Amino acid sequence: MTDSDAFELDELWVDFHSVVNMTSHELGAWLRTISAGEESEQPPDSAGSEQGRGVLAILRKRRMDLTDDDLELMSDVVDTVRAEREAGPRVEVPDPTWRYRLMCLGHDPLRAQT
């Protein structure tokens, strides 16, 4: 890994953890909650979207254990959350659908930005 690659990884790590403001425990609970139906509930390992499960897996990893797929997902999540925040509701209490969509990526817009 070159110094440039290391710098980019460090920057992505910081950016990802600044937009993902939910803990792994909170995100896991949220993914299980939204996947539960009246009649059944998905097993914890398959609860939520593939992207949400990927974010959860990354939150449980050390930086040195990240894969290329993890890095791609991290970049996508950072870009998505930032774009959604810029285009999203500007009211005190945002639209629940918008909020829940962001929470599936580990970002709760009701929490203070870092």
C-alpha positions in Angstrom: 0.0 0.0 0.0 1.4 3.4 -1.0 1.3 6.4 1.3 -1.4 7.8 -1.0 -3.5 4.7 -0.6 -3.0 4.8 3.1 -4.1 8.4 3.3 -7.2 7.7 1.2 -8.1 4.7 3.4 -7.7 6.9 6.5 -9.9 9.6 5.0 -12.6 7.1 4.0 -12.5 5.5 7.4 -13.0 8.9 9.1 -15.7 9.9 6.6 -17.6 6.6 7.0 -17.6 6.8 10.8 -18.7 10.4 10.7 -21.8 9.7 8.6 -22.6 6.3 10.2 -23.6 7.7 13.6 -25.3 4.6 14.9 -23.4 1.9 16.8 -23.3 -1.7 15.5 -25.7 -2.7 18.3 -28.2 0.1 17.4 -28.0 -0.7 13.7 -28.4 -4.4 14.2 -31.5 -3.8 16.4 -32.9 -1.4 13.8 -32.4 -3.9 10.9 -34.1 -6.6 13.0 -37.0 -4.2 13.8 -37.7 -3.2 10.3 -37.5 -6.8 9.1 -40.0 -8.1 11.6 -43.5 -8.8 10.3 -46.7 -9.5 12.0 -46.4 -13.2 11.4 -42.6 -13.8 11.3 -39.2 -12.3 11.8 -36.1 -12.8 9.7 -33.1 -14.4 11.3 -30.7 -11.8 12.7 -28.0 -12.5 10.0 -30.4 -11.8 7.2 -32.4 -8.9 8.7 -32.5 -5.7 6.7 -31.1 -4.9 3.3 -27.8 -6.3 2.0 -26.4 -2.8 2.1 -27.5 -2.4 5.8 -26.0 -5.8 6.7 -22.8 -4.7 4.9 -22.6 -1.5 7.0 -23.1 -3.6 10.1 -20.3 -5.9 9.2 -18.0 -3.0 8.6 -18.8 -1.5 12.0 -17.7 -4.8 13.5 -14.3 -4.8 11.7 -10.9 -3.3 12.3 -9.6 -1.0 9.6 -6.9 -3.5 8.7 -9.5 -6.2 8.0 -11.4 -4.3 5.3 -11.9 -5.8 1.9 -12.1 -4.0 -1.4 -15.9 -4.7 -1.3 -16.0 -3.0 2.1 -14.2 0.0 0.8 -16.6 0.3 -2.1 -19.6 0.0 0.2 -18.1 2.6 2.6 -17.6 5.1 -0.2 -21.2 4.4 -1.5 -22.6 5.0 2.0 -20.7 8.2 2.5 -21.9 9.5 -0.9 -25.5 8.4 -0.3 -25.8 9.9 3.2 -24.3 13.2 2.2 -26.5 13.5 -0.9 -29.6 12.5 1.0 -28.8 15.0 3.8 -28.3 17.8 1.2 -31.5 17.0 -0.7 -33.6 15.8 2.3 -36.1 17.5 4.5 -35.2 20.8 6.2 -37.7 20.6 8.9 -37.2 19.9 12.6 -38.8 16.5 12.5 -38.0 14.9 9.1 -40.2 12.6 7.1 -40.1 9.1 8.7 -39.6 7.3 5.4 -36.5 9.5 4.7 -35.2 9.0 8.2 -35.7 5.3 8.2 -34.0 4.9 4.8 -30.9 6.6 6.2 -31.1 4.6 9.4 -30.8 1.4 7.3 -27.4 2.8 6.4 -26.5 3.5 10.0 -27.2 7.2 9.9 -29.9 8.7 12.1 -30.5 12.3 10.9 -32.0 13.3 14.2 -28.6 12.9 15.9 -26.1 15.8 15.9 -23.7 15.8 12.9 -20.0 15.5 13.7 
